[in-house]
Amino acid sequence: MSGAQLQFVWSGLDGLSPRDLYAMLKLRVDIFVVEQKCPYPEIDGRDLDALHLRVLDKGSLAAYLRVLPPAGEGSARIGRVVVAPSHRGRKLGEQIMLAAIAHCRECFPGHDIELGAQSHLKTFYGSFGFVPVSDEYLEDSIPHIDMRLAA
């Protein structure tokens, strides 16, 4: 599977078709709730204001993340970063993060970018310049750490 087949599609929630929305929510629940054995309210009300990045491979959802715009002088926030199991090992995590950072820099210049990383991914996010800004904490029984990429 080559990268040329991939489409990176940004949209607001209203720009998603019912099938697109279903695929996005199914992937997130399959990974964050089922695979990680972590029952929590995946549909958290924040999708309404988020920008959604879907990576499509021949029309199929391969990866996803959302960006929450900064509130006032605050930071933009990247979250729900996920790669479908059938597409792992293709460096889609790196590609989608680079796209999200570029998008944040373009749409929210001068704003830091933050994320809440699962602790075992600290090195991954660090490779993009994110630095820890909190101690480790448990979120839904999974160790996390807050990280920030300075403007």
C-alpha positions, 0 to 999 in steps of 0.5 A, a space after each residue: 500500500 503506497 502513501 499515494 493512495 492516502 487522502 488527508 481530509 479536514 472537516 468540522 463535525 457538520 462536514 461529516 456524512 453519517 457514514 463518515 461520522 459512524 466510521 470515526 466513532 466506531 474506530 475511536 470506540 474500538 480502540 480507546 474503549 474496547 482494545 484498551 479495555 477502558 470504559 469511559 464516555 468516548 463521546 464527550 461533547 467536544 467533537 462539536 467544536 473540533 476540526 477532524 482529520 481523517 486519513 482515508 485509504 481507498 475510502 476506508 478510514 485508516 487514521 484519525 485525530 481531532 484538533 480543538 481550537 484555542 480558547 482565547 489566548 490558550 493552546 490548540 489541543 490535539 487529541 483522539 490520535 488513532 490508527 486503525 489496526 489494519 493500517 498500523 506499521 505504515 507510519 500513519 501516526 507520524 504522518 497524521 501528527 505532522 499534518 495536525 501540527 502544520 494545520 495548527 500552525 497555519 490556523 492558530 499562529 502564535 498558539 502553543 499546541 497541547 495534548 494528553 499523551 498516554 505515558 508510553 507514547 511520551 517519546 513518540 510525541 517528543 519526537 515532534 518537539 512536545 515536552 512534558 508539562 505535568 507529572 504522570 497521572 491516571 486517566 481512565 486507569 491509563 497513565 498519561 502525561 500532559 505535553 506541549 509544543 511551544 509556538 
